[in-house]
Amino acid sequence: MKFSTLLIMVLLTSLSGCSKPDSEAKLTDYQQRLSRVLQLSDITVQPEPVAVLPRPSELRQPLPDIRVDLRDAWASRECSLDQLIGERNSVLGRVYPPSKQLNYELRLLARLKQCQQQDISPALQQQISSWQSEKQQSIAVALNNMLLADDTLRRQWQGSNQQLISGDSSGFVPGSSALNKLIELSTLIAQQQWQQAAALDIEQSLADLYRHDFLAKLQHSLRYSAAWFSQLNPKLLAIAPESLCPQGRSTEQLSILTTVFRKFFIGQVQAHLAELSRFYNESWPLIAKLYQDTPIYPALQQRYQQPAEQLQQQLLLHVKWWQQLNQVCPVNLTQSPD
């Protein structure tokens, strides 16, 4: 569910600042200004803890190797299989990371398919059919090994100690592109389009994810923002709006509150939350599509979906307090400033 829709309905103006602080700085500045006006006590923000991801060794499954005798090895030269088998048995081939291992398996399947279409001996045809059947059954394991054990992907899902910078979306397009490329890879594998799948440059997509660390920062920003609202809201909601304007009279305090709302909540906090909303609404469906059938999907829901939903709920409570203030006191929050 999109958590910006109702907020946009009640916010009619947006002011943009010159600086580009991160999520925490935006929220802290607004909270301090609000607390000074309303004499609210300080808050301590601690994002809710999340379950530790299983270790790669617990998730990665072994892949069967092609076993050949000398006669098979000689015959396999008829369609260049010996080169791929030699690559896998090399020093580097034995320590391939999951992404390179998957690419190797795809190239091998593509070569086996080409071999079947060539004029080769019946004995080799039979052997290739056996190898092909074995590799087709294990290719899903190779894909899962990459999704679950690749260092760059795990770094995104573990999260970051940094948050997204307001107004900086430089990592969003590369992050979305990488996720879409992985989905395309998964689709081609399901369709047994080995050659096309092997041709996808997954290493570049992983490099883009690593360079920007966007999904890891998005996770931290969502979790921090949700925790921040859950700490501030009880203090704010404990103040009855009508107590701020006895007998409906305007005060200097209300004038300052109006400025805090328009300039710092709408102009800064809301603008940044709208960014987080867009990033989440476009990124999470891609993550879910990739991982919904994997053992770490519940952990990803806890890191992205749950804090986003919690943030939506807390945000609506926060906005509702301002709406009540606007109804009972002469503040005219929904009017544009002069």
HELIX and SHEET records of a PDB file:
HELIX    1   1 THR A    5  VAL A   10  1                                   6    
HELIX    2   2 SER A   23  LEU A   38  1                                  16    
HELIX    3   3 PRO A   56  LEU A   59  1                                   4    
HELIX    4   4 LEU A   70  SER A   76  1                                   7    
HELIX    5   5 ARG A   77  CYS A   79  5                                   3    
HELIX    6   6 LEU A   81  ASN A   89  1                                   9    
HELIX    7   7 GLY A   93  VAL A   95  5                                   3    
HELIX    8   8 PRO A   98  GLN A  116  1                                  19    
HELIX    9   9 PRO A  122  ALA A  149  1                                  28    
HELIX   10  10 ASP A  151  GLN A  158  1                                   8    
HELIX   11  11 PHE A  172  ALA A  190  1                                  19    
HELIX   12  12 TRP A  194  ALA A  199  1                                   6    
HELIX   13  13 ILE A  202  HIS A  212  1                                  11    
HELIX   14  14 PHE A  214  LEU A  237  1                                  24    
HELIX   15  15 PRO A  241  LEU A  244  5                                   4    
HELIX   16  16 PRO A  246  GLY A  248  5                                   3    
HELIX   17  17 GLU A  252  THR A  259  1                                   8    
HELIX   18  18 VAL A  260  GLN A  270  3                                  11    
HELIX   19  19 ALA A  271  TYR A  291  1                                  21    
HELIX   20  20 TYR A  297  LEU A  300  1                                   4    
HELIX   21  21 GLN A  301  GLN A  305  3                                   5    
HELIX   22  22 GLN A  306  VAL A  328  1                                  23    
END                                                                             
